[in-house]
Amino acid sequence: MHYDEFPHEVEIVQKHKVSDGAGGFKTEWSPVDTIEAFVDTPTSKERLLAHQVQNPLDRFMYYPYRTDLKSDMRLRFEGEIYALAGRPEDQGGQHEIMRVALKLVTE
């Protein structure tokens, strides 16, 4: 059986100003890119430690190396929206796999 390292599809969205049709503007989340990733649920211990330092997290996302994910972006995965809960990290420093903590957005 072949295991796919990045079995999930995640949509990257970012706020953009768009015309409201009445001479003003409104902001909307618009797709920027779609990436292959592995979205994982942290262990109970990882969640507890994150809450102790007041940086709650709901998921970890692993994805192929890239440096263009920014804190003002959101990720859409399985109908839910996540914000970056930390800075993306280069796993092992080899420019191969990145990891970032995600926080569920309920707004």
VOPAGU-2260 file (C-alpha; in pm, 1 decimal, decimal comma):
REM VOPAGU-2260
SITE   aa  ch    i         X         Y         Z
SITE  MET   A    0       0,0       0,0       0,0
SITE  HIS   A    1     140,7     338,8    -102,5
SITE  TYR   A    2     119,7     606,0     168,6
SITE  ASP   A    3      69,1     960,1      46,1
SITE  GLU   A    4     279,2    1195,6     260,8
SITE  PHE   A    5      38,2    1486,5     199,2
SITE  PRO   A    6    -309,4    1332,5     164,8
SITE  HIS   A    7    -515,1    1647,6     233,0
SITE  GLU   A    8    -604,8    1940,9      12,1
SITE  VAL   A    9    -600,1    2278,9     188,9
SITE  GLU   A   10    -717,2    2606,6      37,8
SITE  ILE   A   11    -524,7    2922,6     129,0
SITE  VAL   A   12    -746,2    3231,2     150,3
SITE  GLN   A   13    -667,1    3598,1     211,7
SITE  LYS   A   14    -877,0    3910,0     272,0
SITE  HIS   A   15    -925,7    4138,4     -27,0
SITE  LYS   A   16   -1122,3    4458,4     -69,3
SITE  VAL   A   17   -1400,3    4427,7    -325,4
SITE  SER   A   18   -1657,0    4677,7    -443,8
SITE  ASP   A   19   -1987,1    4666,9    -259,8
SITE  GLY   A   20   -2168,7    4801,1    -567,7
SITE  ALA   A   21   -2260,6    5127,7    -393,2
SITE  GLY   A   22   -1928,4    5310,1    -426,9
SITE  GLY   A   23   -1772,4    5156,3    -118,6
SITE  PHE   A   24   -1575,3    4847,4     -38,8
SITE  LYS   A   25   -1615,2    4535,5     170,3
SITE  THR   A   26   -1363,7    4268,7     260,3
SITE  GLU   A   27   -1397,2    3906,7     155,9
SITE  TRP   A   28   -1182,5    3598,2     193,3
SITE  SER   A   29   -1065,8    3500,9    -154,3
SITE  PRO   A   30    -873,3    3189,0    -260,3
SITE  VAL   A   31    -500,9    3243,5    -317,2
SITE  ASP   A   32    -376,9    2887,5    -365,6
SITE  THR   A   33    -451,3    2522,0    -295,5
SITE  ILE   A   34    -180,5    2302,3    -148,0
SITE  GLU   A   35    -129,7    1938,7     -60,6
SITE  ALA   A   36     -72,5    1892,8     312,7
SITE  PHE   A   37    -108,4    1660,7     607,8
SITE  VAL   A   38    -341,4    1811,9     868,8
SITE  ASP   A   39    -294,4    1641,1    1203,9
SITE  THR   A   40    -463,5    1670,8    1542,7
SITE  PRO   A   41    -225,2    1747,9    1830,2
SITE  THR   A   42    -201,2    1514,3    2127,1
SITE  SER   A   43    -369,9    1602,7    2456,4
SITE  LYS   A   44     -27,9    1685,4    2601,9
SITE  GLU   A   45      52,7    1922,8    2313,3
SITE  ARG   A   46    -284,2    2098,1    2356,9
SITE  LEU   A   47    -231,1    2134,5    2732,7
SITE  LEU   A   48     116,4    2282,8    2684,2
SITE  ALA   A   49     -13,2    2525,1    2420,5
SITE  HIS   A   50    -291,9    2644,8    2650,8
SITE  GLN   A   51     -44,8    2690,6    2937,8
SITE  VAL   A   52     151,8    2941,5    2730,2
SITE  GLN   A   53    -174,9    3096,6    2609,9
SITE  ASN   A   54    -121,4    2998,5    2248,0
SITE  PRO   A   55    -407,1    2754,4    2184,5
SITE  LEU   A   56    -386,4    2527,1    1883,8
SITE  ASP   A   57    -631,6    2291,2    1720,2
SITE  ARG   A   58    -425,4    2130,2    1444,3
SITE  PHE   A   59     -79,1    2097,6    1297,9
SITE  MET   A   60     -30,0    2122,8     924,4
SITE  TYR   A   61     269,3    1969,8     747,6
SITE  TYR   A   62     331,5    2073,4     386,5
SITE  PRO   A   63     607,1    2088,2     123,0
SITE  TYR   A   64     864,8    2362,2     186,1
SITE  ARG   A   65     752,2    2712,2      97,1
SITE  THR   A   66     794,8    3049,2     265,2
SITE  ASP   A   67     496,6    3247,0     138,9
SITE  LEU   A   68     236,8    3160,3     408,1
SITE  LYS   A   69     177,3    3475,5     614,4
SITE  SER   A   70     -11,2    3547,3     937,5
SITE  ASP   A   71    -284,2    3742,8     755,7
SITE  MET   A   72    -382,6    3432,6     555,9
SITE  ARG   A   73    -635,8    3169,6     657,9
SITE  LEU   A   74    -664,3    2804,0     563,1
SITE  ARG   A   75    -986,4    2630,5     463,1
SITE  PHE   A   76    -988,9    2258,6     541,1
SITE  GLU   A   77   -1290,3    2027,2     554,7
SITE  GLY   A   78   -1532,5    2320,5     575,5
SITE  GLU   A   79   -1351,9    2493,8     862,9
SITE  ILE   A   80   -1132,4    2803,0     865,4
SITE  TYR   A   81    -799,9    2805,6    1050,0
SITE  ALA   A   82    -559,4    3087,5    1134,0
SITE  LEU   A   83    -187,6    3037,0    1171,6
SITE  ALA   A   84    -120,1    3000,3    1546,1
SITE  GLY   A   85     254,4    3041,8    1508,9
SITE  ARG   A   86     531,7    3083,1    1258,4
SITE  PRO   A   87     582,3    2809,7    1000,2
SITE  GLU   A   88     888,2    2598,4    1087,0
SITE  ASP   A   89    1126,5    2420,0     852,1
SITE  GLN   A   90    1133,7    2065,4     990,8
SITE  GLY   A   91    1493,3    1951,9    1020,1
SITE  GLY   A   92    1627,3    2258,4     837,2
SITE  GLN   A   93    1644,4    2070,9     507,5
SITE  HIS   A   94    1398,2    2288,3     309,1
SITE  GLU   A   95    1173,4    1987,5     252,0
SITE  ILE   A   96     880,1    1983,9     498,2
SITE  MET   A   97     722,6    2272,4     689,2
SITE  ARG   A   98     503,2    2257,2     999,4
SITE  VAL   A   99     267,9    2522,1    1136,5
SITE  ALA   A  100      24,6    2521,7    1427,2
SITE  LEU   A  101    -333,5    2613,5    1340,0
SITE  LYS   A  102    -613,6    2765,7    1545,3
SITE  LEU   A  103    -980,0    2721,2    1452,0
SITE  VAL   A  104   -1146,1    3052,4    1362,6
SITE  THR   A  105   -1504,8    3080,3    1488,0
SITE  GLU   A  106   -1591,3    3431,9    1368,9
